[in-house]
């Protein structure tokens, strides 16, 4: 970690450690690490974190963490890795965080014995890309500075009309359910942009790209269910589900849902401004996983 910063007027007469916390979102632990094991300079001279600064002063922080490389299992692919973070391709069927019943087989515990900080999460059934930070400082920096954008591909029942557009329906948790979400007038604002990649007319199934403007729980699945185009294999919002049954699509779902056995949703693209490389814009893509590829080939 190396940071160069010229003090702005809002931080005039502040202590260096206050700038480290407020401007760069460093935790108390990280401030101590830089203080004890790194470098703190004020106008090219060694400084203490309690020294005060003036507008225009030049600050320099450096701390070499030497984080170990992640050790992924065969079914987890790393597309890019630095000492601070990694872009990881998660397989379907693996939870992101350790949880009850998944203390030893989550993505994070598969990658490292050290504490990791995912910048976003994916549902267990959803495959695809996410960013994993190796420490709290990197996590905070991605949240505040990176402007992360995520795009998904999904197989949906029916044909969207229009083929490209925006789904803007507020979302809230269903009152009698812990998991299920609904589109309701008094929910939280939720916006999903979509673009039909291909329509398979014989099966009446669409391959659709989604880009999230907001990040609500189950947002794509909820919006698609609401407009009558649920995802293949979706056990919560699909035509064969107990919570959101759809008689019109039931016959088609009985044919296709069993072919995939999970919600047909894949986080295929992620882009961001790298906060560790002066905002350098990075884009990574992951092709459709084998189960979704197989269905598109059959269609």
C-alpha positions in Angstrom: 0.0 0.0 0.0 1.4 3.4 -1.1 -0.6 6.6 -0.8 0.4 10.1 -1.8 -2.0 12.9 -0.9 -2.0 16.7 -0.9 -4.0 18.0 2.0 -7.3 19.7 1.0 -8.7 22.7 3.0 -11.3 20.5 4.7 -8.5 18.8 6.6 -6.5 21.9 7.5 -5.2 21.6 11.1 -6.2 17.9 11.4 -4.0 15.2 12.8 -2.5 12.9 10.2 -4.3 9.9 11.8 -7.6 11.7 11.4 -7.0 12.0 7.7 -6.0 8.3 7.5 -9.4 7.4 9.0 -11.7 9.9 7.4 -10.2 10.3 3.9 -8.8 6.8 3.4 -11.2 4.8 5.6 -8.4 3.1 7.6 -9.5 1.3 10.7 -7.7 1.9 14.0 -5.8 -1.3 13.5 -4.5 -0.2 10.1 -3.4 3.2 11.4 -1.4 1.4 14.0 0.1 -1.0 11.5 1.3 1.9 9.3 2.5 3.8 12.4 4.5 0.9 13.8 5.7 -1.0 10.7 5.3 1.3 7.8 6.2 4.8 6.7 4.5 8.2 7.4 6.0 11.3 5.9 4.9 14.9 5.9 6.4 17.1 3.2 9.1 14.3 2.7 10.1 14.2 6.4 9.3 11.4 8.8 6.2 12.3 10.8 4.1 11.1 13.7 0.4 10.2 13.1 -0.6 12.8 15.7 1.2 15.6 13.9 -1.1 18.3 12.5 -1.1 19.4 8.8 -1.9 22.5 6.8 -3.7 22.9 3.5 -1.3 22.0 0.6 1.0 19.8 2.8 2.1 16.5 1.1 1.5 13.3 2.9 2.9 9.9 2.1 1.9 6.5 3.6 3.5 3.2 2.9 2.9 -0.2 4.4 4.0 -3.5 2.9 1.6 -6.2 4.0 3.1 -9.0 1.9 -0.2 -10.8 1.9 0.0 -14.5 0.9 -1.4 -15.6 -2.4 -4.8 -17.3 -2.3 -4.9 -21.1 -2.6 -8.1 -21.9 -4.5 -9.5 -25.4 -5.0 -9.8 -26.7 -8.6 -13.4 -25.5 -9.0 -12.6 -21.9 -8.1 -10.7 -19.8 -10.6 -8.8 -16.6 -9.9 -8.8 -14.2 -12.8 -6.6 -11.5 -11.2 -4.8 -11.1 -7.9 -2.7 -8.5 -6.1 -1.4 -8.3 -2.5 -4.6 -6.4 -1.7 -7.5 -8.2 -3.5 -8.5 -10.8 -6.1 -11.1 -11.2 -8.8 -12.6 -14.7 -8.3 -15.0 -16.9 -10.3 -17.3 -18.7 -7.9 -18.9 -21.9 -8.9 -22.7 -22.5 -8.4 -23.5 -24.4 -5.3 -20.9 -22.7 -3.1 -21.9 -20.0 -0.5 -19.8 -16.9 -0.3 -19.5 -16.5 3.5 -19.1 -19.1 6.2 -22.5 -19.7 7.7 -24.4 -22.4 9.7 -23.9 -25.7 7.9 -21.2 -24.1 5.7 -18.4 -23.3 8.1 -15.7 -25.2 6.2 -16.9 -25.2 2.6 -17.6 -21.5 1.8 -15.8 -19.6 -0.9 -13.8 -17.6 1.7 -12.7 -20.6 3.7 -11.7 -22.4 0.5 -9.5 -19.5 -0.5 -7.5 -18.8 2.7 -7.2 -19.5 6.4 -6.9 -15.7 6.9 -9.9 -13.4 7.2 -11.1 -12.2 3.8 -13.5 -9.4 3.0 -15.8 -9.9 -0.1 -16.7 -6.6 -1.7 -20.0 -8.1 -2.8 -21.7 -11.5 -2.4 -23.4 -14.0 -4.6 -26.2 -16.3 -3.7 -25.2 -20.0 -3.3 -26.8 -21.0 -6.6 -25.4 -18.0 -8.5 -22.1 -18.5 -10.3 -19.6 -15.9 -11.5 -17.3 -13.1 -10.6 -16.8 -11.2 -7.3 -14.0 -9.2 -5.7 -12.4 -10.4 -2.5 -10.4 -8.0 -0.5 -7.6 -9.3 1.7 -8.0 -6.8 4.5 -10.4 -4.2 5.8 -8.5 -1.3 4.3 -8.7 -2.7 0.8 -12.4 -3.5 1.3 -13.2 0.0 2.4 -11.3 1.5 -0.5 -13.2 -0.6 -3.0 -16.6 0.3 -1.4 -15.8 4.1 -1.5 -13.5 4.6 -4.5 -13.8 1.8 -7.1 -17.3 2.4 -8.6 -17.8 -1.3 -9.1 -20.3 -2.3 -11.8 -21.6 -5.9 -12.2 -23.4 -7.5 -15.2 -25.2 -10.9 -15.2 -26.5 -13.4 -17.7 -29.6 -15.4 -17.0 -31.9 -17.8 -18.8 -35.5 -16.7 -18.4 -38.8 -18.0 -19.5 -40.6 -16.1 -22.2 -39.7 -13.1 -24.4 -39.1 -9.7 -23.0 -41.2 -6.9 -24.6 -39.4 -4.6 -25.3 -36.3 -6.7 -25.8 -34.2 -4.1 -24.1 -35.2 -1.8 -21.2 -35.3 -1.1 -17.5 -37.2 -2.7 -14.7 -37.8 -0.2 -11.9 -40.0 -1.7 -9.2 -39.4 -1.2 -5.4 -38.6 -4.3 -3.5 -39.3 -5.4 0.1 -39.2 -8.6 2.0 -42.4 -10.6 2.0 -44.0 -10.2 5.5 -44.4 -13.9 6.2 -41.0 -15.0 4.8 -37.3 -14.6 5.7 -36.1 -15.2 2.2 -38.8 -14.1 -0.4 -38.8 -10.6 -1.8 -41.7 -8.9 -3.6 -42.2 -5.9 -5.8 -44.4 -3.5 -3.7 -45.0 0.2 -3.9 -43.5 0.9 -0.4 -40.4 -1.1 -1.0 -36.8 0.1 -1.5 -36.1 1.7 -4.9 -34.7 -1.1 -7.2 -33.5 -0.6 -10.8 -32.4 -3.3 -13.2 -31.4 -2.7 -16.8 -31.8 -5.6 -19.2 -30.8 -6.5 -22.8 -32.0 -9.6 -24.6 -28.9 -11.4 -26.0 -30.9 -14.2 -27.8 -34.4 -15.5 -27.9 -35.0 -19.2 -28.5 -38.4 -19.2 -30.1 -39.1 -22.9 -30.1 -38.6 -23.2 -26.3 -39.8 -19.7 -25.6 -36.7 -19.0 -23.5 -34.4 -15.9 -23.5 -30.8 -15.4 -22.7 -30.7 -12.0 -21.1 -28.0 -9.6 -19.8 -28.7 -7.7 -16.6 -26.9 -4.7 -15.1 -27.8 -3.6 -11.6 -28.2 0.0 -10.7 -29.1 -0.9 -7.2 -28.2 -4.0 -5.3 -31.2 -5.4 -3.4 -31.3 -9.0 -2.2 -32.6 -11.3 -5.1 -33.2 -8.2 -7.2 -32.9 -9.8 -10.7 -34.9 -12.8 -9.6 -37.6 -10.7 -8.0 -37.9 -8.3 -11.0 -38.0 -11.1 -13.5 -40.7 -13.0 -11.5 -42.7 -9.8 -11.2 -42.8 -9.2 -15.0 -43.7 -12.8 -15.8 -40.2 -14.0 -16.9 -38.8 -16.0 -14.0 -35.4 -17.7 -14.3 -35.0 -21.3 -15.2 -34.4 -23.5 -12.1 -35.3 -20.8 -9.6 -36.7 -22.7 -6.6 -38.0 -19.5 -4.9 -39.4 -17.4 -7.8 -39.8 -20.0 -10.6 -43.0 -21.5 -12.0 -42.6 -24.7 -10.0 -41.9 -23.0 -6.7 -44.4 -23.1 -3.8 -44.0 -19.4 -3.1 -44.4 -18.0 -6.7 -46.1 -20.6 -8.8 -47.0 -19.8 -12.4 -49.5 -22.2 -14.1 -48.9 -20.7 -17.6 -45.2 -21.6 -17.4 -45.5 -24.8 -15.4 -45.3 -27.2 -18.4 -42.2 -25.6 -19.8 -40.6 -25.5 -16.4 -41.2 -29.2 -15.9 -39.1 -29.8 -19.0 -36.3 -27.4 -18.4 -35.8 -26.8 -14.7 -34.5 -30.3 -14.1 -31.8 -29.8 -16.7 -30.0 -27.2 -14.7 -30.9 -28.0 -11.1 -30.2 -24.5 -9.9 -31.1 -20.9 -10.6 -29.7 -20.1 -14.1 -27.9 -16.9 -13.1 -24.3 -16.0 -13.8 -22.3 -12.9 -12.8 -20.3 -12.8 -16.1 -18.7 -9.3 -16.0 -17.2 -7.0 -13.4 -15.6 -3.6 -14.0 -14.1 -1.1 -11.6 -11.6 1.7 -11.1 -8.7 0.2 -9.4 -8.1 2.2 -6.2 -4.5 0.8 -5.9 -3.5 1.8 -9.4 -4.6 5.4 -9.6 -8.1 4.5 -10.7 -7.1 2.4 -13.7 -10.3 1.0 -15.3 -10.3 -2.8 -15.2 -12.8 -5.2 -16.8 -13.0 -9.0 -16.3 -15.4 -11.5 -17.9 -16.2 -15.1 -17.2 -17.9 -17.3 -19.9 -21.1 -19.1 -19.2 -20.5 -22.1 -16.9 -21.0 -25.6 -18.4 -24.5 -26.2 -17.1 -25.9 -23.0 -18.7 -23.8 -23.5 -21.9 -25.3 -27.0 -22.3 -28.8 -25.6 -22.1 -28.2 -22.9 -24.7 -26.6 -25.5 -27.0 -29.7 -27.7 -26.7 -32.0 -24.8 -27.3 
